[in-house]
């Protein structure tokens, strides 16, 4: 597979095809273990909203819309559903009571923890077959990749725990 990727695309970094392959393998793993790795009862979009609210407590709807590159009505509907399910609460911002801020409820926090725990268990099982040096190299590389993506203005998710 690596040869096919590199023959189609020339990259400045030799790691780009390998990272792409890891993403493909993760997609396959997620599909095969949908029951374990699912974000249910929430959609992936609702879960992304919750990750942003967790990372930026008190975020407002317009900022959330910019983070997701989504229109205001879509963001409002997503948050309405999350609030109705008990995962998110809206409260007036103390500085300007006309503006609403978003926070996770205890139920929302617990749901994100449960998602992470299930995913970490699957990753732990896979990584247990790696040497400690390979695990450390992977962790170092992933931290550097997340930092590079974050500083380029792209948002791939919650760096520390998503």
C-alpha positions in Angstrom: 0.0 0.0 0.0 2.9 2.4 0.8 4.3 2.1 -2.7 0.9 2.9 -4.3 0.6 6.0 -2.1 4.0 7.3 -2.7 3.9 6.7 -6.5 0.6 8.8 -6.7 1.8 11.6 -4.5 5.2 13.0 -3.9 5.6 14.4 -0.4 8.1 16.6 1.3 8.0 14.4 4.4 8.5 10.6 4.1 5.9 10.2 7.0 2.9 11.6 5.1 2.0 8.3 3.4 2.4 6.4 6.7 0.2 8.9 8.5 -2.4 8.5 5.8 -2.2 4.8 6.1 -2.8 5.1 9.9 -5.8 7.2 9.3 -7.2 4.6 6.9 -6.6 1.8 9.4 -8.3 3.8 12.2 -11.3 4.3 9.9 -11.4 0.6 9.3 -11.0 -0.2 13.0 -13.7 2.3 14.0 -16.1 0.6 11.4 -15.3 -2.9 12.6 -15.7 -1.9 16.3 -18.6 0.5 15.8 -20.3 -0.9 18.9 -17.3 -0.2 21.1 -16.0 3.0 19.6 -19.3 4.7 18.8 -20.2 8.1 20.1 -23.9 6.9 20.4 -26.4 8.2 21.3 -24.8 11.3 19.8 -23.8 11.8 16.2 -20.1 12.5 15.4 -21.1 16.2 14.7 -22.7 16.5 18.2 -19.6 14.9 19.7 -17.3 17.4 17.9 -19.4 20.2 19.4 -19.0 18.8 22.8 -15.2 18.5 22.4 -15.0 22.2 21.5 -17.2 23.2 24.4 -15.0 21.1 26.7 -11.9 22.7 25.4 -13.4 26.2 25.5 -15.9 26.4 28.4 -18.2 29.3 27.9 -17.9 29.4 24.1 -20.8 31.1 22.4 -22.8 29.9 19.4 -21.1 32.2 16.9 -17.6 31.2 18.0 -18.7 27.6 17.9 -20.0 28.1 14.3 -16.6 29.5 13.3 -14.7 26.6 14.8 -16.9 24.2 12.9 -17.2 26.3 9.7 -21.0 25.8 10.1 -24.0 28.1 9.7 -25.7 29.6 12.7 -29.0 27.6 12.3 -27.1 24.3 12.1 -25.1 25.1 15.3 -28.3 26.2 17.1 -30.0 22.9 16.2 -27.0 20.9 17.3 -26.9 22.7 20.6 -30.7 22.5 21.0 -30.5 18.7 20.7 -27.5 18.5 23.1 -29.3 20.6 25.6 -32.5 18.5 25.3 -30.5 15.4 25.9 -28.9 16.9 29.0 -25.3 17.1 27.7 -25.0 20.8 27.4 -26.4 23.9 29.2 -26.7 27.4 28.1 -26.3 30.2 30.5 -26.2 34.0 30.1 -22.7 35.4 29.9 -22.1 37.5 33.1 -20.6 40.4 31.1 -23.5 40.5 28.7 -26.6 38.7 29.7 -28.0 38.8 26.1 -25.2 36.5 25.0 -25.4 32.8 25.9 -22.4 30.7 26.8 -22.2 26.9 26.5 -21.0 24.5 29.1 -21.0 20.7 29.4 -23.2 19.2 32.1 -22.0 16.4 34.3 -23.8 14.0 32.0 -21.9 15.5 29.0 -18.6 15.3 30.8 -19.2 11.7 31.7 -20.2 10.8 28.1 -16.9 12.2 26.7 -15.0 10.3 29.4 -16.8 7.1 28.5 -16.0 7.6 24.8 -12.3 8.2 25.6 -12.1 5.2 27.9 -13.4 2.8 25.3 -11.1 4.2 22.6 -8.1 4.2 24.9 -8.7 0.6 25.7 -8.7 -0.4 22.0 -5.5 1.7 21.4 -3.9 0.3 24.5 -4.5 -3.2 23.1 -2.8 -2.3 19.8 0.0 -0.4 21.4 0.8 -3.2 23.8 2.2 -5.1 20.8 4.8 -2.2 20.3 8.1 -1.9 22.0 8.4 0.8 24.6 10.8 2.8 22.3 8.3 2.6 19.5 5.5 3.8 21.9 7.6 6.7 23.0 8.5 7.6 19.4 4.9 7.5 18.4 3.8 9.7 21.3 6.6 12.2 20.5 5.6 12.3 16.9 1.9 12.7 17.5 2.5 15.6 19.9 4.6 17.3 17.3 2.0 16.7 14.6 -0.8 18.0 16.8 1.3 21.1 17.6 2.0 21.7 13.9 -1.6 21.3 13.0 -2.7 23.6 15.8 -0.3 26.4 14.9 -1.3 26.2 11.2 -4.9 27.2 12.2 -6.4 23.8 11.4 -8.4 22.1 14.2 -8.2 18.3 14.3 -9.7 17.9 17.7 -8.9 18.0 21.3 -5.1 17.6 21.5 -4.7 16.2 25.0 -7.5 13.8 25.3 -9.7 13.4 22.3 
